Amino acid sequence: MFAVDGSNVHVEDCLLEDSSGTGWHEGISTENSPVYVRRTTIRNMQVGLNASFGGSIGLVDFNTYYPAGGVSDVVIENPAGLNYYGVQVDSGSKVFVSSARLRILNAGQPWGGDTGGVKVSASSSFWGTASLIISGSHGHGIYVTGNSHAYLDGSSITGSQHGGLVAVNLSTISTNTWDVPTPVSGNAVDVFCDSRSLITGATNIVNASTIQCASANLLPGDTPPIP
């Protein structure tokens, strides 16, 4: 599915699956258009969700006719090993996980690179709540690059074959310092940043055992001490 030219699209109760095993396939893609997704499975796509050139994707339980308290999962899964990016956010775009739960399973490629559960690039942004669960990525969990930003509030990133949280090339990752902890564990390297990038809210990243990030680039709170 491809939304363009300012379209406003809602997607629900769908199965989007590539059974050909050939070519390049994207489950849901948008340019300069808002897309809202709930209760949908995306399987064996090279890219599960793709927002680019000003597009936005929201994982939102936007309907009210289902009983309160029900689970509205969006699942991106990769049983055939064809996936490169569970979610890709590029060129000034944004993706946010709100009232629908997003589960990204076994995304990315074993050689790593920039592949994995979520890639945020080219001045884009990603917002994840406790409804975001990334597990068993063949590549990275969340990879943020190119002056981009990810904000996490209770999201779970576990079992990646490469980095769990990765911030490089003038990028930032923030975790909420006053609410639900963000578990990051069982990744080859749980937390990684280069010398030009910043990760804040480190006190709320729990269970991380491997960290490759200089202390000046890994702040316990939201900011350095302010006079």
N, C-alpha and C positions, 0 to 999 in steps of 0.2 A: 504494500500500500504506500502511495506517495502523495503527500499533500503539498500543494504549491499555491503561490499567488494569493496569499491572505485567506485561504480556506480555513474554516473552523470545523474540525473533525473529531467525532467521538467514536471510539472503537471498544466493543465489549462482546464477551462470550464468543470469542473466535479462536480457531486453531490455524496458525500460519506455519506451514511446514514445507521444507524443500526435500523432496524424495528423489531428485534426479542425481544428486551427488556431483553435479558439474556446474561450472559458471559461478557467477557472483550474485548473491541474493541478499536482500535486506528485508527484514520483516515489516517494519513501519519506519518510513523516512519522511522528513519534512524540511522544507525550505521556506522561510518567511511565513510560516503558518503555525497556529496552535493546534496541537493534537492531545486528546485526553484518552487514556487507556485504562480499562479495568477488565478483570475476569478473562484473561487471554493468555494463551500459550504460544510461544514462538520457538520453533524447533529446527535445528540444523541449518540455520541461516548464517552466512558469513558475518552479518551485522544484525543484531536483534532489533535495537531501536537506534535510529540515526537522526539527530537534529543538526542542521547546518545552515549557514547563511541566514542567521536571524530566526531560525525556527525554534519552537519550544515544544516539549513533551511533558505532560503531567500525568503521573500515576495517581489517579483520583477516583474515589468511589462516588461518581457523580450522579448516580441514580438513587431515588428514594423508594422505589417500589419493591426492593428486597428487604427482608426482615432485618431489623437492627441487630448488630452484633455478628452478622455473617462475615466470612472471610472473602475478600475480593482480591485474589492473587493474580498477579501477572508473572508468568514464569518464562524465563529464557533458558533453554537447555540445549545441550550439545552432545547427544549420545553418539553421533557419527564422527565427532572430532573435526567438524568443518568450520567451526566458528573462529573468528578473529577478535571481534569486539561484541560483548554483550550489549553495552550501550556506548555509542560514540557521540560526543558533543563537540562540534567544531565550528570555527568561523563565526564567533560572536553569538552563539546559541546557548540555550539553557535546557536542562532537564531537572525536574523536581519530583521527589517521591513524597506523596502526601498521605491520603487516607487509604489508598490501595497498597497492598504489600507487593514489593518487587523482589523476586527470588532469581538470582543469576547463578546457574549451576554449571561448573566445568567449562567455563568460557576460555577463549584464547588458545594459543598454540604453545607447545612445550619449549620451543626455542626462545620464547619470551618477547624480546624486542619491545614494542609498545602495546602488544596484544593483552587481552584479559577481560575482566568483568566490566570495568568502566574506563574509557579514555576521554579526557577532557583536554581540548587543545585550542590554540588560536583565539585567545581572549574570550573563552567561554566559561560557563559556570554550571555546577552540579550541586544539588541540595538533596541530602539523604537523611531520612529519619530512622527510627527504630524499625520501620517497615521495610528497610533495605537489608537484604541478606545476600551476601556474596560468598560462595563456598566452592572449594576445589578447583579454582582457576588454574588452567594449564600455564597461563602467563601471569600477569599481575592481578591484584585485586582492584585497586583504583590507581590509575596513572594520570597525573596532572602535569601538563607541559605548556610552554608557549604563553606565559602571562595569563594563566587561567586559574580558576579557584574552585575548590570543593569544600562544602560545609557539611559536617556529619553530626548527627544528634542521635546517638544510640544505635547506629548502623553496625552490622556484624560483618567482618571481613576475615575469613578463616581458610586455611588450607591451600593457599596459592603456591605454585611451584617456583615463583619468583618473588617479587615484592608484594607486601600487603598494601601499605599506603606508600605511594611514590610521588614526590613533588620535585620537578626539575625545570630548568630554564625559566627562571623568574616567575615561579608559580607558588601558590599557597594552598594549604589544607588546614581547615579550622575544625576543631571539635568543641561542642558545647561544654562549657566548664561548670554549669550549674544544674544540669538535669541528668538524663540517663547516661551512664557510661557507654563508651564505644569499644566493644571487644574486638581486638585485633590479635590473632594468635595462629600458630601452626603454619605460618608462611615461611618461605625460605629466608627472607628478611622481612620482619614485620613492619618496620618503619624505615624509610629511606628518603633523604633529601640531599640535593647538591648544595654547594656553597652560595648559590644565588637564589635559593628558594627557602620557604619558611613553613613550618608546621607549628600551629599554636594549639593551646588547650591540651597539652600532653598529660596533665594530671588526670584527664578524663579518658585517656586511652588505656584500657585495662588488658592484662594478660599478655602484653607484648614482651617477648624475651630477647629478640634480636633487633637492635636499633643501630642504623648507620646514618647518623645525622649529628653534626656538631652542635654543642650546647647553645651556641649563639643562634642557631637556626631551628632549634626545638625549644619552644617556650612553654613553661608550665601553664601559664594563663593566656588571656586573649592578647596581651601586649607586653612589651618590656615594662619594668617599673616606671611609672609616670610621676614626676614631682608634683 
